[in-house]
């Protein structure tokens, strides 16, 4: 039996983008059993990938911290006798873990730390989309050179579906409502569109018979609570697991989000996304991919982009890359997306 593993222990958005690699592996019949190694935070998301047979939790900041923890976890992996391990993450820790797992073949990027330890190395192209970059790892295997990105199949527990229904009922929202998810948070402070701008969008959308719903993780609770208090919009920030977030986004008409994890969760769930880019740029490879998605960004600036993630503070102290994205441009984009969706639904043979 061919046993393959994917090792991805970066941010939740990165794990979401790795779903295509898992799906492609199963579609190419390269893994009769597919394992996924990730963090405690992202494990529930990996378990939603229908292509994944088993998820292993690498608690790199907890019980597997440090070299001794790395060795203990590597010992666990060695017992699985992996034939192949694909590693999209480029950190030293991921490279060492792949090597110590003693998989027959390990494949990483040439830009990874200690990349010489991999059996095979794929070229890391900065301006290639992350989904395509990840597939380059698979393309190094025999008979996989022409593999393409497939639609990711999800396996969302019925308990998560029921929980979301209850949360929406509690928030006074019905499935027939025009629910628009608003995700104002980001791990990186400079990636956040101003709170006041989000608030104005929420208020104007409420006047247009839309039902804005604030969403986010535990770190976004304070920001979303302030916006909820200022606009009287409901918030579910910090109240949904990752499987529940996928189930929730599948029920939403669209989402407005910064360049952060909700972008990629929305893509998995099939929720049209309007994504705000400031210190980062879509060309880094983390833009939404669906035809119905839209990108919002300021005009050309000599200081943009700052870095691949965006710094904690604007180096110039202006945060102009985000402030120059106007509320009216965002509202118009969201309205255009809804109109396009309505037109598609009304076309013969089209359903949502």
C-alpha positions in Angstrom: 0.0 0.0 0.0 1.4 3.4 -1.0 1.4 5.8 2.0 1.9 9.5 1.3 2.1 12.4 3.7 1.7 16.2 3.3 3.5 18.3 5.9 2.1 21.8 6.3 2.5 23.5 9.6 2.2 27.2 8.6 -0.9 29.5 9.0 -4.5 28.3 8.6 -4.7 30.1 5.2 -1.7 28.1 4.0 -3.3 24.8 5.1 -6.5 25.8 3.3 -4.5 26.3 0.1 -2.9 22.9 0.5 -6.3 21.2 0.1 -5.8 21.2 -3.7 -2.5 19.3 -3.3 -4.3 16.7 -1.2 -7.1 16.4 -3.7 -4.7 16.1 -6.6 -2.7 13.4 -4.9 -5.9 11.3 -4.6 -7.0 12.0 -8.1 -3.7 11.0 -9.5 -3.9 7.8 -7.5 -0.5 8.5 -6.0 -1.7 7.7 -2.4 -3.8 4.8 -1.4 -3.6 6.2 2.1 -3.0 10.0 2.5 -1.8 11.5 5.8 -1.7 15.2 6.6 0.6 16.6 9.3 -0.3 20.0 10.6 -0.7 22.2 13.8 -3.3 21.7 16.5 -5.1 24.9 15.2 -5.3 23.7 11.6 -6.0 20.0 12.2 -9.8 20.4 12.2 -9.5 22.0 8.8 -7.3 19.2 7.4 -9.9 16.7 8.7 -12.4 18.4 6.4 -10.4 17.5 3.3 -12.2 14.4 1.8 -9.0 13.2 0.2 -7.2 12.9 3.6 -7.4 9.6 5.4 -5.6 10.6 8.6 -4.4 13.8 10.3 -1.4 14.0 12.6 -1.0 16.9 15.0 2.5 18.4 15.3 2.3 20.7 18.4 5.4 22.7 17.5 4.8 25.3 20.2 3.7 22.9 22.9 4.6 19.3 23.6 6.7 19.0 20.4 8.6 22.2 21.0 12.4 22.2 20.7 14.7 19.5 19.3 13.6 16.9 21.9 10.0 17.4 20.9 10.9 17.2 17.2 12.7 13.9 17.7 9.7 12.4 19.6 7.3 13.4 16.9 9.7 12.2 14.2 9.8 8.8 15.9 6.0 8.6 15.7 6.1 9.4 12.0 8.8 6.9 11.3 6.5 4.1 12.5 4.1 5.0 9.6 6.8 4.1 7.0 5.8 6.8 4.5 6.7 6.2 0.9 6.5 9.9 0.0 6.3 13.1 1.9 5.5 16.4 0.3 6.4 19.6 2.2 5.0 23.0 1.0 6.3 24.7 4.2 9.8 26.1 3.9 10.9 26.3 7.5 14.0 24.7 9.1 11.7 22.7 11.4 9.7 21.3 8.5 12.8 20.3 6.6 14.3 18.5 9.6 11.1 16.8 10.4 10.7 15.5 6.9 14.3 14.2 7.0 13.9 12.6 10.4 10.7 10.9 9.4 12.8 8.6 7.1 10.2 8.7 4.3 11.5 6.9 1.2 11.1 10.1 -0.9 10.9 13.7 0.5 10.0 16.6 -1.7 10.3 20.3 -0.8 11.1 23.6 -2.4 14.5 24.8 -3.4 13.9 27.9 -1.4 13.3 26.0 1.8 15.7 26.1 4.7 18.3 23.2 4.4 16.6 22.3 1.1 19.6 20.0 0.2 18.2 17.5 2.7 15.2 16.8 0.4 15.3 13.9 -2.1 13.8 16.1 -4.7 13.4 19.9 -4.9 10.8 21.9 -6.9 11.5 25.5 -8.0 9.8 28.1 -5.8 8.4 30.8 -8.1 7.5 33.9 -6.1 4.8 35.1 -8.5 3.1 31.7 -9.0 -0.1 31.1 -7.2 0.3 29.1 -4.0 -2.0 26.3 -5.3 0.1 25.9 -8.4 3.4 26.2 -6.5 2.3 23.3 -4.2 1.4 21.2 -7.2 5.0 21.6 -8.5 5.9 19.3 -5.6 3.6 16.6 -7.0 4.7 17.2 -10.6 8.2 15.8 -9.7 6.7 12.3 -9.3 6.4 10.0 -12.2 3.2 10.3 -14.2 2.2 13.5 -12.5 3.9 16.1 -14.7 0.6 17.3 -16.2 -1.5 17.3 -13.0 -3.9 20.2 -12.6 -5.6 21.8 -9.6 -8.8 20.0 -8.9 -11.9 21.2 -7.0 -11.3 20.4 -3.3 -13.9 18.0 -1.9 -14.9 18.7 1.7 -16.2 16.4 4.4 -17.9 18.7 6.9 -19.4 16.9 9.9 -23.1 17.0 10.3 -22.6 18.4 13.8 -20.9 21.4 12.4 -23.8 22.0 10.0 -26.3 21.8 12.8 -24.2 24.1 15.0 -24.1 26.8 12.3 -27.9 26.5 11.8 -28.4 27.1 15.5 -25.9 30.0 15.6 -27.7 31.7 12.6 -31.0 31.3 14.4 -29.6 32.8 17.5 -28.3 35.8 15.4 -31.8 36.3 13.9 -30.6 35.2 10.4 -32.5 33.0 8.0 -31.1 31.0 5.1 -33.2 33.1 2.7 -31.5 36.3 4.0 -28.7 38.0 1.9 -26.1 37.1 4.5 -22.7 38.9 3.8 -19.8 37.7 5.9 -17.5 40.5 7.1 -14.0 39.4 8.2 -12.1 42.5 9.4 -9.2 40.8 11.2 -5.8 39.6 10.2 -2.7 38.2 12.0 -0.8 41.1 10.5 -2.0 44.5 11.7 -1.1 46.4 8.5 -3.3 44.0 6.4 -6.4 45.3 8.1 -8.6 47.8 6.4 -9.6 50.6 8.9 -12.3 49.7 11.4 -14.3 52.8 10.5 -14.3 51.8 6.8 -15.7 48.3 7.7 -18.3 50.0 9.9 -19.5 52.3 7.1 -19.8 49.4 4.7 -21.8 47.4 7.2 -24.2 50.3 7.8 -24.7 51.0 4.1 -25.3 47.4 3.3 -27.9 47.1 6.1 -29.8 49.9 4.3 -29.6 47.8 1.0 -31.4 44.9 2.6 -28.3 42.9 3.1 -27.5 41.2 6.4 -23.8 41.7 7.3 -22.4 39.1 9.7 -19.1 39.6 11.5 -16.8 36.5 11.5 -13.3 35.7 12.6 -11.2 33.7 15.0 -10.5 34.1 18.7 -8.1 36.9 18.1 -10.7 38.9 16.2 -13.4 38.9 19.0 -12.6 42.4 20.3 -12.5 44.0 16.9 -15.7 42.3 15.8 -17.4 43.1 19.0 -16.6 46.8 18.6 -18.0 46.8 15.1 -21.1 44.9 16.2 -21.7 47.5 18.9 -21.2 50.4 16.5 -23.4 48.9 13.8 -25.9 46.6 15.5 -24.7 43.8 13.2 -24.4 40.3 14.8 -21.0 38.7 15.3 -19.9 35.1 15.5 -16.2 35.9 15.9 -14.5 33.3 18.1 -17.7 31.1 18.2 -17.1 28.9 15.2 -14.6 26.0 14.7 -13.0 25.7 11.3 -15.5 23.1 10.1 -18.3 25.4 11.3 -16.7 28.4 9.5 -16.7 26.4 6.3 -20.3 25.4 6.8 -21.2 29.1 7.6 -19.5 30.5 4.6 -21.3 28.0 2.4 -24.5 29.7 3.5 -23.3 33.3 2.9 -24.0 35.3 -0.2 -20.5 36.7 -0.2 -17.6 37.8 2.1 -15.6 40.9 2.5 -12.2 40.2 3.9 -8.6 41.3 4.2 -5.8 39.3 2.6 -6.0 36.6 5.2 -7.3 33.1 6.0 -11.0 33.8 5.4 -10.2 34.4 1.7 -9.1 30.8 1.3 -11.7 29.3 3.6 -14.3 31.1 1.4 -12.8 29.6 -1.7 -13.1 26.1 -0.2 -16.7 26.8 0.7 -17.6 28.3 -2.6 -18.4 31.7 -1.1 -17.7 34.6 -3.5 -14.9 36.8 -1.9 -14.1 40.5 -2.2 -10.5 40.7 -0.9 -8.7 43.8 0.3 -5.0 44.0 -0.5 -2.7 46.7 1.0 0.9 46.0 2.0 0.8 42.8 0.1 0.0 42.2 -3.5 -2.0 39.4 -5.3 1.1 38.6 -7.4 2.7 36.9 -4.3 0.4 34.0 -5.0 -2.3 34.3 -2.3 -5.1 35.9 -4.2 -8.6 34.3 -4.4 -8.9 32.0 -7.5 -12.6 31.7 -8.3 -14.1 33.5 -11.2 -16.6 35.2 -9.0 -14.0 36.6 -6.6 -12.8 40.2 -6.7 -9.6 42.0 -5.6 -9.6 45.5 -4.2 -6.4 47.5 -3.9 -5.1 51.0 -4.0 -3.3 52.4 -7.1 0.5 52.0 -7.6 2.7 53.1 -4.7 6.5 53.1 -4.6 6.4 51.7 -1.0 4.1 48.8 -2.0 4.5 45.9 -1.3 6.2 46.0 2.1 6.9 42.3 2.4 5.3 39.0 1.7 3.2 39.2 4.9 3.1 42.9 5.6 4.8 44.4 8.7 3.3 45.0 12.1 3.4 48.8 11.5 3.4 50.9 8.3 7.1 51.9 7.8 5.9 55.3 6.6 3.3 55.8 9.3 0.6 56.5 6.8 -1.0 53.1 6.1 -2.0 54.8 2.8 -2.2 51.4 0.9 -5.3 50.6 3.0 -6.7 54.0 3.6 -6.9 54.8 -0.1 -9.3 51.9 -0.8 -12.6 53.8 -0.6 -15.8 52.6 1.0 -17.7 53.4 -2.1 -15.5 51.3 -4.3 -16.0 48.4 -1.9 -19.7 48.8 -1.8 -19.9 49.0 -5.6 -17.7 45.9 -6.0 -20.0 43.9 -3.6 -23.1 45.1 -5.4 -21.6 44.1 -8.8 -20.8 40.7 -7.4 -24.4 40.2 -6.2 -25.8 41.4 -9.5 -23.6 39.0 -11.4 -24.6 36.1 -9.2 -28.3 37.0 -9.7 -27.8 37.1 -13.5 -26.2 33.7 -13.4 -29.0 32.2 -11.3 -31.6 33.6 -13.7 -29.9 32.1 -16.7 -31.5 28.9 -18.0 -30.1 25.8 -16.3 -28.2 27.8 -13.7 -28.6 27.3 -9.9 -26.7 28.7 -7.0 
